[in-house]
Amino acid sequence: MVAYQLTEEVIKTTYEHEKFLTEVIGDDSNTKSKNIAIIGEPGAGKSTLLEKIGKYLIKHDGLPIYIPLSNLSGDTLKEYLLKRWLENPITSNQLQELLQQQRVWFLLDGLDEMQAASSVDALNKISQDISKLAAARVVLTCRLNVWDASTKNLLDFQNFKTQEFSSKQVRDFILAWFQRAEEEDKGTEGQGEQLWQKLNESGRERLLDLVKNPLRLALMCQVWDTTKDLPETQAALYQRFTLYHYDWKQAEFPTTLAEQYELNAALGKLAREAIASGKTRFRIGQNFAYRVMGEKLFNRACRLGWLNQVDRDKQTDEPFYAFYHATFQEYFAALAIDDWHFFLNHVPNNPSEGTYRIFELQWKQVILLWLGCEEVETEQKEQFIKALIKFEDNCNDLYEYRAYILAATGIAEFRDCSKADEIVEQIVKWGFSSHLVKHEAWAVLQETQRTKAIDTLVNNLLNSVEDLANMPDSLRFSFLNYCLFNPISRLGQIGIGNEKVIYALGKLLNSGVITGNIINHAVSVLKKICTGKEKEINALVNLLELKGMDKSRLTLLIERSRKAGTENKKLVAILVNMLAPQYFDEDDFWQIRKSVGQNLDNPVINAFAKLLKMKNVSYNTICQEASKLVKIEPDNQIAIDVLVELLELTDVDDETRRLAAYSLGQVEIDSQKAINALVRCLELNDVDEDTLDEVEKSLSYIGKGNQKAIDALVKLLDSISPDDDYMLRIVAESLGQIDPGNQKAINALANLLGLKNLDDDIRVKVAESLGQIDPGNQKAIDALLQLLYSADDENDTIFFLVSNILKQILQQNQMRSVVAKLKDYLNNSEVHHIDLYRDLFWHCAQNISYPEFYQAWYHQRNK
């Protein structure tokens, strides 16, 4: 079964397929995950999962509305629903009635396939559309590289990433596939096990990684031939399947080899032109296809199943088509490119006359497939890779780094590249440093040539062990966290089952020079990469003998072992001992309860609930215990009622009221009582500012779309004195968060920014809130830039906050202007925070084209 989990930075849970449906989609009380994003690589099963979600919702009285986002064709979601969703158009009132049923789910497929100028524009557009349909829940799918380009633009989404198959899942899939085949053809007996053994041969690690993708694994099973060697690249796999597909169709639609070559060339031209056009991309109009490949070849492609009708324009009746799968469109496009200059034609002094598809996200997969194509001359590939690593942008190297990182990804497909060693060594150096692209360097190690990356990382790790032995204690701690944590993490991602990695981590653990935090991390990674259960158990048991073991880390390791089905008496005894009463503080109790799942005796929870009703217990103690109970059971009504009462009592101290406000933000049911209490708290005169901040955060979290809360906040905003800038900010922020785009909230925050005597810290918060509830608000952008110009050079906090906020709220059409303004400021001022400015430039460089950035950098106008 495919597993789903959050992105690396915020991983909380890994879900198997059925558990994901029941616990995430089927949890009606989980209002915080009202909007869900499913992100993953091409062919990872995103659309298939969306289909499963739709069927699940229908069975459970939901109303799923499936919309392929490529079909919007420039319309908003609301326009699409009103005009094109049903055969007979519906009215706006009918749509509103439908949404108010609280059963509607929008299943939005393919954010990366939307018609938009760029991925950032697509994200902005869909974010605005969703905010106007607040009553419905949303699940959307998107390719990982597009989502990563601007994830901040879609606020309030719970992100789930499709996981690759594990080695066990790959084997199970293969055996199940060929067991089914054996039932129909006895001649295939034993082929599944043969394929599995072939994939596990030494030197095929990269191929085994490739087929952990569900689509590629299915293709591999389909084309597996015991008389032929395995394909080594993505392109070779798609080529093998293309030949298989023609053979399979011979009886129904016979084609000669010459006709296949002709059709492949025509499909390649169509695929290339569709991607290049930007507007059609994965949704290709029949008229467009006729112009590019001719009616005869178009009809042949349809008969053979390479092109399939997916939509029809209701006004013109024109049919629209898509390739067999989006990845096949990218493969055929790669076949149609015979010169690497199609991707990059660098004109250093006038980039507007050049070609820079290497920086456009929609071409990344095409480039990788092109590098893996056997039909492309090796010299062409060599020249292209050299052009990437030698690229000079004259813009502070920002696009040079992007080009180099693409080269590092590309050598995984172009395995014989003469520059491979040099490229991997450079990427690892960046990863070990405080370099601007450190994060990107570590990420690309998962995509580049696996063996070379492992060898380089292991060598660096072993060298670090020797350095540590000779290092003073005063320097050792910072070195450990700075130079070891990330390499260990990356080895855990790319070194599963690799003996070199296991040896290196074992040597690190036995060196006697690393501290508890790194020990915990190394053992966790070792447990992950060891494929034998006995090794996993021994790693955990040996860890127990080390002094200073962190309880929560141990608990998590035990939980992973238990979930994996590993049984060991020593581990069971450890878990039982950890349930002793002295461990029942808030954090440990929560960790331990997660470890044993739902089997913890209810008397423990009941004891909490009884404590809340005791009259001789202080308000503070009652609040603390109610907060614990809400953490354990976010829908516990006893705890919610107690917290509401504490929030409204006049004789409660500020600290207790603040904790009550915070804890109500953890509630996971639609509690009108809690929302009303938070709104009333804003109206009290004796509430301190820290408590008001907690009230605002909690209300923003649990009150989204709540009309009573919106009405109450609008009324409250009208009643606040214009001189009370703090309360104006708090109430306007709350209103904007629960009712995105509310004009009164926008106006109030914009007016606050205009106050000359506003404190800098408050101005930062106001600008951030304004940028979030009104994306791209120019007053917010200008205010933040002014703060950068005027802030004291010693005020690191302001620089850091402003830089990060700008990255979150800047829209693509504003980036060029911001680059030009900041470049001017840097040229004319002595700046002490150049790294933060560079980081902001790097963000813009990842989201606008190179010619646009160059023109902004040198103040050139569009020609």
N, C-alpha and C positions, 0 to 999 in steps of 0.2 A: 504493500500500500504506500502511496505517496504521502510524505509527511509535510506539514506546513508549519512555519514558525515566523516569528518576527525577525526583522533585520538584525544584523550582528550587534549593533550598538545597544539595542534594547531587548535582547532576547529574554523572554519570560517563560514561554512554554513551547514545546514541540508537540504538534497534533498529528495523529494518524487520521486517515480520511474520515471515518465515521465519527470519531471524537470531535473533529472540526465542525462537522455538520450539527451535531447535537449540542455542543458546548458553546460554540460561537454563533452560528446561524440560528440555532433553535432556542437560544437563551433570551426569552422575551424581556427579562428584567435587565438585560445588559444594555442600558441606554447609552452608555459611554462609547460603545463600539457601533453606534448608529450607522456610521460610514466605514466601510471596510475596503481596503485595497489589497488585491492579490497581485504580487509582482514576481517576475521570474524571467529566466532566459527564454529565447524562442524554442518552442517545442516542449516546454516544461509541463504542459498540461493545464494552463490557465483557463482556456476556453472550455476544456472538458470539465474542469471543476465548476465553472460557472453554470454549465448545463446541469450538473448534478445538484447544485444549489437550487436551481429552478424546480427540478423534480421534487426535491425535498420540501420546498415551500408549498408546492401545490398539495402535497400529501398532508401538510400541517396547516391548512387553511390560510396560507399566505397568497398574495397576488403578485407574482413576479412579472415584471415587464422587461423583456430582453431587448436591448438596443445595441446593435453593432455600431460603434461610434464612427466608423468610416462612412456610415449611411447618413450622418447628419448633414453633410454637404453645405456647411456654412450656417445652418439653422441652429438656434438654441434648442436645448432639450424641450423647453415648453412649446416652442413653435413646432418641433417635430411631433410631439404628442398631440397637439391640437390639429395639425394639418395632415400628417402622414402616417401616424401610428396605426390607425384603424382604417378600414375601407371607407367608412362614413365618418367625416370629421366630427369632433366633439367640441362643445363650447368650453369656455374658460370656467364657467360655473360647474359644469359636469366634471371637469378635471379636478377642481377644488373639492367637490363632494367625494370623488374617488380617493383623493389623498387623505381626507379626514377620516377614512375608515381605519386608519392605522394598520392596514394589512399590506400596503403597497411596498414592494421592493423594486428598485431599479437595478437591473443587471446590465452594466455598461461594459461592453467588451472591446478591448483594444484602444486604450487611450493613445498609444503610439501610432495608431492608424488614422487618427483624426486628420481632417483637412485643416491645416494651419501652417503659418509661416515657419514655425519652429516648435519644438517640443515644449518650450517654456510658454509660448502662446497657447498651445493646446491645454496645458495644465491650468493656466489662468482662466481660460474660457470655461472649462468644465467646472472649476471651483466656483465661479460666479453663478453658473447655471444651477449647481447643486444647492447653493445657499438660498435660492429662490423657491426651492421645492422642499422646504425644511420638514414637512410632515412625513415624508417618505424616508425609508432607509435605502442605502446605496451600497452596492458591491461593484467595484470596477476592476478591470485587469489592465496591466501595463507591463511592457518590457522593462527589465531592470535598469538598463543604461539610460532610458528616457526618464524613468522615475527618479533616478539619482541626480539627473541634471537640475531638478528644481523641486525637491520634495517639500520644501517649506511653503510652496504655493497652495498646497492642499492641506489646510489645517483640519484638525479634529478627525483625522483618518487613523484607524487602527491598521497597521501594516502587517501583512503576512506574506512571507516569501516562500514560494514553492521550493521544496528541498529536492536535491538530486536523490536518485535511488541510492541506498546503501549497497555494498557489495552483496549482502544477503538478498536484498530485494532484486538486484540484477539477476542473480542466479535463479531465484524463484520465478521471476518473469520468464526467463529463457526456458526453464524446464516446463513451465505451464504452457508456454507457446508450442513447444514441440510435442508435448503430450497430446495436445489438441490435434496437431498435425498428424501424429502417429495413428490417431483414431480414423483418419481419412486416408492415410497412405503409409503402409507398413514399411516402405522403403526409407522413411525418415527416422527409423528407430535408432536411438542413441545419439542423434545429431545435436540435441540440446546439451548434453554433457560434453560432447566434443567441442562445441562452440565455447562453453564456459572454460574448458581447459585451455583453449587457444588464447582467450582473452587474458588469462592469468599467466601466460608465458613471460619470462623476463624480457624487459624492453618494451612491453606493450602497456605500460602504466598509463600513458597518455590516452590510448585508445579505450582502455577500461573507464577512464574518466569521462570520455566523450559519450559512451553509451549509458552512463548514469542519467542522461537526459532521456525521458520516456519516448519522445518521438524518434530520436536516433537509435534507441535500443530496438524499437519496433522495426525500423528500417533494416537494422543489422540482422535481426531474426528472419526477416522476409527475404533477404538476398544471400543468406549464408549458404555457401556451397563448399562441401568438404574437399572438393578437388582444387579449390582456389585459395590463395592467401587472403588474409583479412585486409580491408581498406584501412589506411593509416591516418587519413585526414577526413574532415567533414566533407570536403569536395569529392574525395574518392568514394565516400559512402553514398552521396547523392548521385554520383555518376553511375555507380553500380545499380542503384534503385531505378534510375532512369532506363537503363538497358533492360532490367527485369520488367519494368512496366510495359515497355513495348512488346516484349516476348509474351507477357500475360494477355495482352490485347490482340495478339496476332489472329486468333480464331475469329474474333468478332470484327476487328478493324485491321486487316493486314497492311503492313507498311514495309517498304524496302529500306535498306540501310541508307540509301541516298535520300529518301523521303524523310527519314528520321533526322538526318543531319540538317536538311532544309528546314524542318519544323523547329528543331532546337535553336537554329540561328534566328528564326522569326520570333520565337518565344523569348529569346535573349534580348532581341531588340525591343520588343514590347515591354518586357520587365524593366529594362534599363530606362526607357523613355518614361514609363509610368512613375518610377521612383524619382527621376530627375524633374518631372513636372511639378512635384510637390502637391498639386491639387488632387490628382487621381490616385497616385501611389498604389494602395492595395485594393482600391475600388475602381475598376476600369470600365468606362463606358464602351458600349458596342461600337459607336462611331469612332472613338479614339482608336480602338483595336483595329477596325477596318483600315484606318488611315496608315497605321504603322505596319501591319503585317498582311493586309489584304484579306478579302472575304474568304477565299478558298482555304488558306492556311488557318484562319481563325476558326472556321467550321470544323476543320480536321482536329484542331486542338481541343475543341469542345467535345467532339465525339470520343476522343481518347481520354477525356477526363482531366486534362491539364488545366483547363479553364472551366469554371462552373458558375452558373448564374446565381447571384446572391441577393439581387434587389431589382426593382423596376421603378423608374421615375414616374410618379403619379400624374404629373402634368404633361410630360412629353411621351410617356410610355416607353422610353428607351431602357433596354435591359442593362444591368451592370454585372460585371463578372469579377471573380477573384481566382488566383492560382490555387491549385490543389492544396497548398499550404503556403503561408507567407514565406517560409524559408526556401521553398522551391522557386518562388519568384526571385529571391535574392541569388539563388544558385544559377538560374538561367541568365540573370543580369551579369553575373561574373563571367559567364561564358562569352558574353558579347563585348567584352573589354579586352582589346588586344595590345593596348599601350598604357603603361603606368601613368603617363601624363594625363590620362582621363581623370585620375584622382588628385594629381598635384602638378600644376604648372605654375611655378613660383616666379613672380615678377617683383623682385625685392623693393624697387623704388616706386612701384605703382600697383599694389595688390589688387586694385579694382579691375585690372585687366588680366589677372591670373585666375587659376582654378584651384580651389581649396576644399575639395570634397573630403579630404582626410579629417577635417574638423566638423563634418556634418554627421550627426548621429545615425541618420537613416542609411548611410553608406558603410558603417563599420562592419556589419555582417557580410556585405558584398565584398569588401576588401579582404576579409579573412578567408572567404571561400575562393576568391581569385588567387590568393597566395598558395592555396592548397590544390589548385587545379593542375593536373598533369599536362594539360594542353598549353599552359602558359610557359614560355621559355624561362629557364633558370636565370639567364642573364637579365631578363626583364624584372624578375623578382629581386635580384641582387641590387640592381640599380635603384629600385623603389625603396628598399630598406635603407640603403646608403643615403638616399635623398631625405628620408625621414630623420635619421640620426644626425645628419649634417644641416638640417633646416635652420635658418637664421631669420628671426622675425623683426629685429630692431625695435622690439617693444618689451624690453626688460626680460627677454627669454621666455615669456609666458607661453607662447605658442610653440616654441622649441620643445618645451617639456611635454606638451600634448602630443607632438609628433613623435617624440622618443618613446613615450608610453605606448602609443599605437604600434610602433615597431616591436616593442617587447611582447605585446599581445600577438602580433603577426608571426613571430618566429615559431610559435607553437604549431602553426600550419605549414610553414616553410621550414622544415626540419633540417635541411642541409645548408642553411644560411651561414655564410662565412663569418658573419659578425655576431653570431649568437652568444658566444662566451663573453665578448666585450659588452654586449647589451645587458645581459643578466648581472654581470658584476657591477655595472653602473647603477642598475635599479636597486640592488641590495645596498650599495653605498648610500643612496638617497634614503632608503628605509632606515638605516642605522643612524642617520644624522637628524638634525633639526630642520631639514630642508623644507622649502615651501610645499613640495609635492610628496612629502613623506607618506601621507595617507594613501595617495594614489599609487606610490611605489609598492607598498605592502599589498595593496589590492591586486595589482597586476601580476604579482608573483603566482597567484592562483591560476592565471590564464596563460602564462608563458611556458617555455619548455620545462616540464616538471623535474626531470633528472638534473638538469643544470642548476635550477633554482635550489633544489635540495642540497646538492653538493656545496654550493656557495654558502648557503645558510649554515650548514653543519660545520664547515670550516671556520666560519666567523664565530659560531657558538663555542667551539672547542678552543679557539684562540682567546675568547673572552674568559674562559675558565682559568687559563694560564695567567691572564692579566689580573684576575681577581686575587689569585694566590699571593701576588706581589704588591697588592694595593693597600694603602693605609685604611683602617676602619672608618675614618672620617669621610672618605670618598666612596667607600664601597656601596653604601645604601643607594645613593643617587645613581651610581653606575648600574646597579642591579635593575632598578626600575626603568632606567632610560635605555639601556642597551640589551636587556635580556627578555623583557616581557613580550615585546612585539615579535621578535624572532621565534620564541617558543610558540606563540599563538599561530604564526604562519606555518611552522612545521606541523602543528596539529591539524591544519587545514589541508596541507598537501602531502603529508608523510604517512598516511594511514598504511600500516603494515610494512613500512620501509625499515629495514634492519639498521641502516645508517642512522636514522633519526632516533630509533629506540636506543641504540648504543650511545649516541651523543647525550640524550636526556638522562640515561642511566649514569653516565660519567659525571654529568652536572650534579645529579642528586647525591652522588657519593663523594663529591669534591670536598665537602665540609666547609665551603666558603660562601654558600648562599643562605639567605634568610627565609623565615617562615612563609612570607607572601609568595616568593618565587618558588619555594618548595611546593606549596599548595598548587600553584599554577602548573608547574612541571609535571607533577603527579597526575593532575587532571588531564593534561594533554597525553601523557603516557598511557593512561587508562583508555583514552579515546582511540589512540592509534594501534594499540595492541589488539590483535584479532583473536588471540587465544584467551579463553576465560580464566585459565589458571594464572596467566600473567596479570590480568586485570585484578584478580583477587589479591595476589601477592603485592601489587603496587599499593593497594589500599591498606593492607595489613602492615606493611613496612612503614607506611606513613604514620601509623598510630604510635610507633616507637619513637618518633621524633618529638622533641620538646616544643611547646608553644603552638601546638596544633589548634587552628581556629575551628570552633565548634560548628559554625554555620557552613564553612567549606566542607568539613567532614560530612555533615548531614546531607549536603547536596550530592557529594560523591556516593554516599550510601544509597540515596534515592535513585541515582542513575543506575547503579548496580542492580537495585531491586527491580527497576522498570525493565532492565535488559534481561531479567530472568535469572540473574546470577544468584545462587544460593550458597551461603557459607555460614557456618555456625559462629565464627568469630564476628562477622558483620552483624548478625542477628543479636548477639550478646551486646555489642556496642550500642546498637539502636535502643535496646531495652534499657540499658543503663542511662542513656541520655534522656529518658522519660522520667527520671527522678524529679521530685518537686523543686529542687533547688535550681533547675534549669528553666522554670516556668516564668522567665521574664518575657516581655513583649516580643522581642525579635526572635529569641530562640524558640519560644512556643510556636510562633508562626512557621518557622522553618521546619521544626519537628512535625508539626501537624501536616505540612505539605508532604513530608517524607513518607508518612504512613498513610497518606491518602485520606479517604473518607471513613476510615475504620476507627478513629479515635472515639472513645466512649463519650456519649452525650452528657454525662454528669459534669464533665469539665466545663462545657459551655453553659450548662444550667447553673453552675456555681457562679459564673460571671453574672448571669441574668439576675440571680437572687441578690447578689451584692449591690446591684443598682437600686434595689428597693429598700435597702436598709436606711432607717431614719437617722441613725447615730453616726453615719459616715459623712465626711466632709464633701462639699460640692466638688472640690478638686479631685478627690479620690474617686467619686462616682463618675466624674467626667473622664478620668483616665481609663477606668474599667469599661465604660461605654465605648470609648474610642477603640480599645482592644477588641471588643466584641464586634464592632463595625468592620474592623480589619479582617476578622476571622469570618464573619457572616455579614456581608454588606447589605443584606436585605432584612436584618433582624429588627423587627418593629419595636421591641422593647427598648433597644439601644437608641433607635431614632427618636422615639417619644421622649426619652430622658434628655437627649442632646437638645431637642427643640425647647424643652422646658428650661434647661439651664441657660440657653441663649436669651430667653425672654425675662428671666428673673432679674430684678433690679439690684439685689444684694450679692450678686456673683462678681468675684474679682476679675480683672482684665485677663489674666493668664488663663483662667478656666473658660471664660467666654471665648477667648481666642481658639483654644483647643476644641471647643464645641463647634465653632464655625468651621474649622479645618476638617473635623471628623465628618460633618454633614456632607462635605464634598466627596467623601468616599462612598456615599450611598449609591447603590446600583439599581434602585427601583425608582419609578416615577412618583416621588413623594411630594405631593402638593403641600403637605404640612411643613416639610423641611424648607421648601422654596418660600412659602409665606413667612416663615420665621426669619429667614435670611433677609428678605425684603424689609420686614419690620425692624430688624436690627439696624439697617441703614438709616432708619428714621429717628433712632434714639439720639439724644443729645450728649450722653455721657460715655460714649464708646471711644476708646483710644484708637489711634491711627493704625497700629499694627493689627488690631482686631478687625478694623474695617477692611484692611487689605485681604485678610483671610476670608471675610464674608464675600468680598468681591470675587475672589478666586473660586470659592465653592459654588456661588450662585452662577458664575459663568460655566461651571462644569455640569451642574445638574439641572439648570433652568433653561437650556437651549430650546427655543421655539415655544416656550410656555407663555401663552397669551396673557394670563393673569399677571405674571411677573413682568412682561413687557409693558403692560398698561400701568402697573404700579410704578415702574421705574421712570416712565415718561412723565407721569404726574409728579413724582419726586424731583425729577430734573427741572421741571418748570418752577418748582417752589424754592430752589436753592438760590441763595444770594449770589450775584455775580462776583462778589469779593471772596467767596469761599472756594478758592481754586482747588483745594484738596478734595472736598466733597463733590465738586463738579467732575473732577477727574474720576473718582471712584465710581460714581453713579453712571457717568457716560461710558466708562470702560465696561461695566457690567451690562449695560444696555446694548452696546455694540457687540459684545460677545454672544449674548443670547438671541440677538436679532441683527445678524450681519447686514450692513448697509443702511441701518436706521439713520435717517438724515439728521434727526435731532442730536443723536450721539456724535455724529461726524461734525456737525456745526459747533457743538459745545467744545469738543477737543481741539478743533481748528482755532476757535477763539482763544482758548487757553494758550496755544502756541504763540499767539500774537502779543501776549503780555510781556512787557519788557523786564519786569522784576521777578519773573518766574525762576525758581531755583533750577540749576542745571540738572540735578538728579530727577526732579519732577518733569522737566522738559523732555528728558530722554524717555521716561515712561509714557508720557502723553504722546510723543511722536511714534513710539513703538505701537501703542494701542491704536492710534489713528491709521497707521500703515497696515495693521492687521484687519481692521474692520472695514477699511476703504482702501484696498490694495492699490499702491501706486500714488496715493495722495501726495500731490506735489508740495504742499505745505509741510508735510511730515519729512519728506526727503530734504527740502531746503533747510529745515530746522536742524536736522541731524548733521548735514554738511557744515552748517554754521558752527555747531558745537565742536566739530573736528577742528575747524579753523581757530576757534577762540579758546579751546580748553587749555588748561595749564599743562605743560609738557610732563609734569611730574604726576599728573592724574591718570595713571594707567587704567583705572576702572572705566572712566568715561570713554577713552579711546577704544577699549576692548568692547564695551557695550554697544557703542555707536556703530562700530565696524560690523558686529554680528547682526544688529538690527537691520542695517542697510542690506545685508546679504539676504535677509528674510523677506523684506518688503519691496525691494527694487523690482520693477517690471522690466521686461526686456527692452521696451522702447525707451526706457530712461537710462539704460546703462551707458550708452554712448556719451550722453551729456555728462554723466557722473564721472566717467573716465577722463573726459576733457577738463572738467573743473578740478579734479584732484591732481591731474598732471600739472596744471597751471600752478596750483598751490605748492606742489613739491618743488617746482622750478624756482619759485619766488620766496621760499621760506626755508628756515632751518628746522628740519623735522627730526624728532627723536624717537618716533614710533614707526619707522619705515616698514617694519615687518607687517604691521596691521594694515597699512596702506597696500602693501604688496598682496596680502591675502585678499583684500577687497578687489584689487585688479584681477587676481587669479580667478575669483568667482565670476567676474564679468567676462573674462576670456573664455570661460567654459560655456558661456551662454549666448554670446554673440559671435558673428562670423569674424574671421581674421581681417578681411578688408574693412569692415565697420570699425573694428577696434583700432586698426592702423590709422584710419582717417580721424578718429577721435584723438588718438595719441599725438598726431601731428597737425590737428586742426584743419583737416582737409574737408571740403564740402563734397557732397555727392555730385557726381557728374552725370 
